Amino acid sequence: MRAFVFPGQGAQTIGMGQALAEAYPAARAVFDEVDEALGEDLSGLIWGGDIEELTLTANAQPALMATSIAAMRALEAEGVSVGAASFVAGHSLGEYSALAAAEAISLADTARLLRARGKAMQDAVPVGVGAMAAVLGLDLGAVKEVAAQAAQGEVCEAANDNDPAQVVVSGHKAAVERAVDIAKEKGAKRALLLPVSAPFHCSLMQPAADAMAQALANVAIADPKVPVVANVLAEAVTDGAQIKDLLAQQITGAVRWRESVMYMAGQGVTEVYEIGAGKALSGMVKRIDRGLTSAAVGTPENVVAVAATVSK
């Protein structure tokens, strides 16, 4: 059994997806449709713009989704449909890519939702008020204790449980800085602030969650063609109405990636393909379960190689 997984913020690079668009008309059509849905030349920014502008949350989110769906369309052109996977999943914004790949949300609606999501997340907390930090070498339980100790009346929460040795905390800047120091005292290999513009996946994001609940209310979400492993549950969901609720909860909820991968492995998945930009999830998958094979699918060469190994 196999799973298709879709990357989140941080994987963006200038030029991502361009080779796919040049090699596959279906991939190029994805970028064209996203540009049209947003009413702007996002593909121009992705392929020839400034990395700082691309990294802005409101740009990075639809851009990464477009790149993932372009890779999926390239796979389809080689005979590999989303139905070749038993599960799809995505890291934070990647869950929207997974839902678009599984045809639960139209591509145009997904682009518009991610633009709204990125803006809402950026606007929820003034720049400089919040922060996020990665803690390496401590497990989720230990990091939760660190966060509780660091809070001191402010918000500091475990936000991303990425793999057995990498947990991200999120909250008020001073509290997160305290968490970095406490984590080091408790034996973390490393603890460092992340270059993000807002404290994602913590309770400070409640205004963004409210905004997304409103945005999602106006969008049709069908039952996905392949079960989607939801970030906030770390288990599969197949009901479009439930998915809509979970996407709103996801803004403040933790990304339970380690548990999501363990869930898929427990269901019999042995192969995981990372569809889109970068290789971050592939690395996490290997650290979560050494028995899983993982491969990145972000270039025409990757697409051809995977199509040759995946039964059509």
N, C-alpha and C positions, 0 to 999 in steps of 0.2 A: 504493500500500500504506500501511497505517496501523498504529500501535502504540498500545496503551493502557498508560500508566505510572501508578504509584501512589506518593504522597509518603511521606516518612519523618518522623522525629521533628523537631520544631521548627515544623511546620505547624499545630499545634493552637491552636484559639481557642474561647472559650466561645460556644456557640450554633451551632457548625459542624454541618451536616447537619439542623438543625431544620426549615428551610424545605422540604427534600426530604421529611422525614418527614410534614410537614403536607400536602404536595402529592401524595404517592404512598404509598398503603397498603403497597406492596411495600417501600418504603424504611423506613417505620415498623416493619415486621415484622423488619427486620434488627436494629434497635436492641433490640426486644423479645427477639429470640432471643439476642443477645449478653448482655443483662441476665440472662436465664435461665441461660445457660451459666456465667456467673460467679457467679450467686447474689447479685447486688447491683444497685442502681439506677445503673449507669454512665451511662445516658442522662440521668438527672437531674443528674449531675455535669457532663456535657458541655454541657447546655443552660442550666443555672442555677447551676453551682457556682463554686468558687474556682479561678482560673487556676493558682495555685501547686500546688494539689492535682491538677488535671488534668495538669499538666506532669510530675508524678512519673512516672518511666519505666514503672512497672507499670500506670499508668492511661493514659498517653498512647498507648502502643502499641496496646492493643485498641481505644481510642477512635478513633484515626486509621483503623484498619482498618475499623471499623464504618461510619465516615463514607464511606470509599471504596466499600465494598460497597453501601451505601445509594444512592450515586450510580450505581453500576453497575446496580442493580435499577431505578432510575428510567429509565435509558437503555433497559433491556430493556422496560419498560412502554411506551416510545415506539417500540419495534420494532427497537432496536439491540442485538444480542447480542454476547457476547465474541468470537464467531466472525467479527464484522466486522473484527477486528484480525488481522494476520498474526503479531504478537508481543505479549506482555505483559511488563512488567518493573517492578520497584519499587526504591526507594532504601532499603536496609537493611530496616527492618520492613515497608516497602512491598512487598518481595518476597513476604511472607506474604499481603498483600492481593491481589497478582497471582495467587498460587496459588489463593486462595479464589475469585477471579473466574473463573479457568480451571477451576474445579471439581475441582482436585487434592486439596484439603483441605476438609472440611465447615466451615461457618461457625462452629459451636459449637467444634469442635476448634481452629480458627484462633484464636478468642478465648482459649481456655484456654492454648494454646501461647504466645501473645503475653503473657499475664499472667505465665506462668512465665518467659518470656524476659526481660521487664522486671525481674522480681524477681531473677533470676539475675545479670543484668548489673549491677544496683544492688548486690547483695551480694558480687560478685566482688572488689571493691576498696573498702576503707574510705573514707568521704567525706573529701575533702581530700588524699588520697594521689595521686590521678591528676588529669589535666586534658586538655583538647583546645584547639587553637588553629587558626584559619583563617589561611592565608597567601594573600594576593591579589597577583597580578602576577608570580609565579614558576611555572614549569611543574613537572610531576611530578619530572623528573630533578633539577632544582635543589633542590626541597623534600626529596627523599630525601638529598641531600648535606647539607642543613641539619640534618636529623634525625640523621644519623650523627654529625655534628660536635657536636651538642647532647647526645647520649646520655651520654657520659662514664661508662659503666658502668651507667647506668640505661636504662629503656625509653623510646624516642622513635621513633615510626614514622609513615610516611605512612598515614593511615587512610581518607580519602575523596578520591578523585581526581574532583572534581565537574565541572570544566570546564577549558578551557585556562589559565585564570588564577585558579583557586581550588582549593587543595589543603589538606586538614585534617590536622594531625598529632595524635597521641595518645600518652599514656604517663605516666610519673611527672611530677608537677607541676613540680618544679624543672627537669627536662629540657625540658619543654614551654615553660617560661618562658625558658630559655636559647635555645630554637629561635626564639621570637618576636624576641629581640634579634638573633640571627644573621641571621635572614631580613631584618630591616630593614637590617642592614649590607650584605647582598648585593643590595639594591635592590628588595625587595618594596614594592609600593605601600602595603600595610597588612598588619599581622600582629597578631592580637588573640585573647585568650583567649575561649572560648565559654562561655555560661552552661549548662553541662551538669553532671550530678551524678556522672559516672563517665567513665573513659577508654575509650570504645567502639572496637571494631575494631582492637585491638592485642593483643599477646601477654599483657598483664596480664589479659585477659578469659578466659584458659584455663579457670578454674573454671566460668565461665558456659557455655563451649562443652561442657564435660563434662556439666553439668547438662542442657543442651538435647539432647545426644545421647541421654541417658536418657529425657527427655520425648518425644522424637520416636520412640523405639523402640516406644512404646505407641500410636502414631497411624497410621492408615491414610493413605497418600499414593498417590493414583491418578496415572496418566499425565494431564497437563493437556490440556484440549481445544484449547489454543493453546500453541505453544512459549513457554517462559519463558526470558528472558535473565537468567542467574544473575549476581549481583554478583561472585562470586569468580572466575568464568570469563570474563565479558564475552562470552558466546556462548550460543546457545539450547540448552536441554535439554528433553527430552520424556519421560524415564524417571523414574517415581515413586521408585524405589529410589535413583537417583543424586541426585535432588532432596533426599531425606532426608539424605544425607551432606553435600551442599553447604550445607544450612541450618545444620548443626552447625559446619562450617568458617567460615561467614559471620561468626560471633561474633568470631573473632580476625582474620579476613581483611579486606583492604581492600575498600571499596566502589568498584568500578571503573566508575563511572557514565559518565565521559567515553568510555571504550572501549565501554561497552555501547551508548550512543547511536550511536557511530560504526559499530559492528557492524550495528545495525538499518538505518542509512542505507545501508551497503554492501550489504545484502540487498534494497534497493529501497524501504524505507520513506520516505515523503515527508511524512506527517502524523502528529503525535504529540498525543495527548489525555491530559491529566493528570486522573485520575479521583479526586476527593476534595477535601480541604482545601488551600487556598492555591494559589500560583502559582510556587513556588520551582523546581520541575523545568522548567516552561515556560521560565523565564529561562535556566536552564542549557542546555536544548536549543538555544535560539537562539544562545548563545555557542559551543556546540560545532560546530554546522553551520548556517550562515545559510540554507542551502537548504531546511531543514526548516520546516514550519509547525507551530505548537503552539497549543493552546488549553486553558484550564482548564475542568473540568466539575465544579462544586461547588454549583451552585444550580439551582433549577427552570428559570430562564431559560437558563442554560448548556445544560441537558439538551435543552430544546426546540430551541435553535439548532443544537446538534450533530446531533440527530436529523434535522433538516431537510437537513443537508449530507452525512451519511453514508448511503450506500446501504444499504437494509434487507435 
